[in-house]
């Protein structure tokens, strides 16, 4: 049985963003800066199942 193909499957799609990224003019989410922006960092212990005694939040 041959099912009819429709839509975008198997067809080339025009990518409009390529040119700006290839020429260095694209904007990534890391490029966006807001006033008062804060950052988060995930830190993992190098010691499995270790008991956490304190956390130094001063940086």
PATITI-877565 format. One record per atom (N, C-alpha, C): x, y, z; atom name; chain; residue in three letters. Coordinates in pm, whole numbers, plus 50000, padded with zeros to 5 digits. Example, Ala and Ser with C-alpha at 12.3 -4.5 7.8 and 13.67 -1.06 7.14 Angstrom:
51319;49431;50780;N;A;Ala
51230;49550;50780;CA;A;Ala
51320;49670;50780;C;A;Ala
51285;49775;50708;N;A;Ser
51367;49894;50714;CA;A;Ser
51290;50003;50787;C;A;Ser
This chain:
50085;49883;50000;N;A;Unk
50000;50000;50000;CA;A;Unk
50090;50124;50000;C;A;Unk
50064;50216;49912;N;A;Unk
50139;50340;49904;CA;A;Unk
50053;50455;49956;C;A;Unk
50098;50514;50066;N;A;Unk
50025;50626;50123;CA;A;Unk
50069;50755;50054;C;A;Unk
49978;50844;50026;N;A;Unk
50016;50971;49963;CA;A;Unk
50100;51056;50059;C;A;Unk
50199;51124;50003;N;A;Unk
50282;51212;50085;CA;A;Unk
50232;51355;50071;C;A;Unk
50230;51424;50179;N;A;Unk
50185;51563;50179;CA;A;Unk
50263;51640;50283;C;A;Unk
50261;51770;50274;N;A;Unk
50328;51852;50375;CA;A;Unk
50477;51869;50346;C;A;Unk
50556;51875;50454;N;A;Unk
50697;51906;50442;CA;A;Unk
50787;51783;50444;C;A;Unk
50733;51666;50468;N;A;Unk
50815;51546;50479;CA;A;Unk
50882;51516;50346;C;A;Unk
51015;51507;50350;N;A;Unk
51092;51476;50230;CA;A;Unk
51117;51593;50138;C;A;Unk
51075;51711;50174;N;A;Unk
51093;51829;50090;CA;A;Unk
51191;51927;50154;C;A;Unk
51265;51998;50072;N;A;Unk
51357;52100;50121;CA;A;Unk
51277;52218;50176;C;A;Unk
51327;52275;50284;N;A;Unk
51260;52389;50346;CA;A;Unk
51353;52510;50335;C;A;Unk
51300;52621;50290;N;A;Unk
51378;52743;50280;CA;A;Unk
51410;52793;50419;C;A;Unk
51539;52803;50450;N;A;Unk
51583;52850;50582;CA;A;Unk
51621;52996;50571;C;A;Unk
51543;53081;50633;N;A;Unk
51564;53225;50621;CA;A;Unk
51672;53277;50715;C;A;Unk
51706;53202;50821;N;A;Unk
51800;53252;50920;CA;A;Unk
51946;53224;50886;C;A;Unk
51973;53136;50791;N;A;Unk
52111;53096;50763;CA;A;Unk
52204;53212;50730;C;A;Unk
52163;53300;50642;N;A;Unk
52251;53407;50595;CA;A;Unk
52299;53495;50710;C;A;Unk
52211;53535;50800;N;A;Unk
52253;53625;50908;CA;A;Unk
52347;53555;51006;C;A;Unk
52328;53426;51030;N;A;Unk
52418;53355;51122;CA;A;Unk
52553;53328;51055;C;A;Unk
52553;53298;50927;N;A;Unk
52679;53271;50856;CA;A;Unk
52764;53396;50840;C;A;Unk
52702;53513;50841;N;A;Unk
52776;53638;50828;CA;A;Unk
52805;53704;50963;C;A;Unk
52768;53636;51073;N;A;Unk
52797;53689;51206;CA;A;Unk
52697;53789;51258;C;A;Unk
52583;53801;51192;N;A;Unk
52482;53899;51233;CA;A;Unk
52364;53838;51308;C;A;Unk
52367;53708;51332;N;A;Unk
52258;53643;51403;CA;A;Unk
52261;53675;51551;C;A;Unk
52147;53667;51616;N;A;Unk
52140;53694;51759;CA;A;Unk
52099;53566;51831;C;A;Unk
52181;53525;51927;N;A;Unk
52154;53407;52007;CA;A;Unk
52093;53451;52140;C;A;Unk
52030;53358;52211;N;A;Unk
51969;53394;52339;CA;A;Unk
52073;53442;52440;C;A;Unk
52197;53396;52428;N;A;Unk
52303;53441;52518;CA;A;Unk
52344;53586;52491;C;A;Unk
52309;53639;52374;N;A;Unk
52341;53777;52339;CA;A;Unk
52243;53877;52400;C;A;Unk
52130;53831;52450;N;A;Unk
52026;53920;52502;CA;A;Unk
52057;53954;52648;C;A;Unk
52062;54084;52678;N;A;Unk
52092;54130;52814;CA;A;Unk
51980;54223;52858;C;A;Unk
51927;54198;52978;N;A;Unk
51823;54282;53036;CA;A;Unk
51878;54353;53159;C;A;Unk
51828;54474;53185;N;A;Unk
51870;54549;53302;CA;A;Unk
51834;54470;53428;C;A;Unk
51929;54457;53520;N;A;Unk
51906;54384;53643;CA;A;Unk
51910;54233;53626;C;A;Unk
51960;54189;53513;N;A;Unk
51964;54046;53484;CA;A;Unk
52053;53971;53582;C;A;Unk
52009;53856;53625;N;A;Unk
52089;53772;53714;CA;A;Unk
52121;53641;53643;C;A;Unk
52218;53569;53696;N;A;Unk
52261;53444;53636;CA;A;Unk
52254;53333;53740;C;A;Unk
52234;53214;53695;N;A;Unk
52233;53097;53783;CA;A;Unk
52336;52997;53734;C;A;Unk
52398;52930;53829;N;A;Unk
52498;52829;53797;CA;A;Unk
52467;52705;53878;C;A;Unk
52468;52591;53814;N;A;Unk
52448;52465;53885;CA;A;Unk
52584;52409;53923;C;A;Unk
52601;52376;54049;N;A;Unk
52727;52322;54099;CA;A;Unk
52700;52183;54154;C;A;Unk
52784;52089;54114;N;A;Unk
52769;51952;54162;CA;A;Unk
52891;51915;54245;C;A;Unk
52868;51840;54348;N;A;Unk
52976;51794;54434;CA;A;Unk
53059;51688;54363;C;A;Unk
53191;51694;54379;N;A;Unk
53275;51589;54321;CA;A;Unk
53273;51462;54407;C;A;Unk
53202;51466;54520;N;A;Unk
53197;51354;54613;CA;A;Unk
53055;51297;54618;C;A;Unk
53038;51176;54570;N;A;Unk
52905;51114;54568;CA;A;Unk
52855;51087;54710;C;A;Unk
52730;51119;54736;N;A;Unk
52662;51094;54864;CA;A;Unk
52728;51166;54982;C;A;Unk
52803;51273;54955;N;A;Unk
52867;51348;55063;CA;A;Unk
52764;51434;55135;C;A;Unk
52787;51459;55263;N;A;Unk
52698;51544;55342;CA;A;Unk
52743;51689;55326;C;A;Unk
52650;51776;55289;N;A;Unk
52679;51917;55268;CA;A;Unk
52679;51988;55403;C;A;Unk
52794;52042;55444;N;A;Unk
52805;52107;55575;CA;A;Unk
52776;52256;55568;C;A;Unk
52819;52323;55458;N;A;Unk
52789;52465;55442;CA;A;Unk
52803;52503;55296;C;A;Unk
52743;52616;55260;N;A;Unk
52749;52668;55124;CA;A;Unk
52800;52811;55131;C;A;Unk
52907;52840;55061;N;A;Unk
52963;52975;55057;CA;A;Unk
52895;53049;54942;C;A;Unk
52808;53145;54974;N;A;Unk
52734;53219;54871;CA;A;Unk
52803;53349;54833;C;A;Unk
52915;53381;54894;N;A;Unk
52989;53503;54859;CA;A;Unk
53075;53475;54737;C;A;Unk
53062;53563;54639;N;A;Unk
53144;53544;54518;CA;A;Unk
53191;53678;54467;C;A;Unk
